[in-house]
């Protein structure tokens, strides 16, 4: 691990940045750093992520990714500052000239503990940070722009979170565990299978996911399957699309290709060619 001043760097241009479309090409355009949260906030924050780019003589570059099933607090003086609820479609961001931004990735189900109500109210929405944490978004942007090292913004973000640190919520931890189970268990392809693994009813799982994640469990299952598909294609593995479809639990390649095209805008065959051609 490396250090940026007093904070641990988890990864620099990290392989674990799962969900970046055309990762090899993307990471030539910007630096991506993952920063660990302080130990007292680790049950709420998975990581801070910092993006820095410098493209003064290059055309603008649009980065696309598949968002994970959680919420992000983002400070971005150039683009949009706020709390991004769970995003069900792919996310695109255009990088031009030079700039930086910092995001806080909450653990699955953890943002509900700060939000105080069902997070499906934030799904596919951008909320002002002030609405949840009482700190003006413009003040946070000004503080970020004044720093010599943008990674230092993690400290005031953590101070803001500590001001409203929530109490225990066993249901949040239960939902986080189910999301981790989905991510680690490819054979879980349905709500019924998840409920069976979790030892509870499908109706309970559905209700918990909608309130703590912002989308149903089937959406989470499908999203992790798509992220795994993107990672396999990014890695340019020697695997046919039929084999990949079956490994991810799809009935056949046609069903997989249709779902992939609907989400990313490109069929997996085209994405595979792009990955093979990338440096």
Buried (B, 14 or more C-beta within 10 A) or exposed (E): EEEBEEBEBBBEBBEEBBBBBBBBBBBEBBEBBBBBBBEEBEBBBBBBBBBBBBBEEEEEBEBBBBBBBBBBBBBBBBEEBBBBBBBBEBBEBEBBEEBBBBBBBBBBBBBBBBBEEBBBEBBEEEBEBBEBBEBEBEEBBEBBEEBEEBBBBBBBBBEBBEEEEBEEBEBBBBBBEBBEEBBEBBEBBBBEBBBBBBEBEBEEBBBBBBBBBBBBBBBBBBBBBBBBBBBBBBEEEEEEBBEBBBBBBBEEBEEBBEBBBEBBBBBBBEBBEBBEEBE
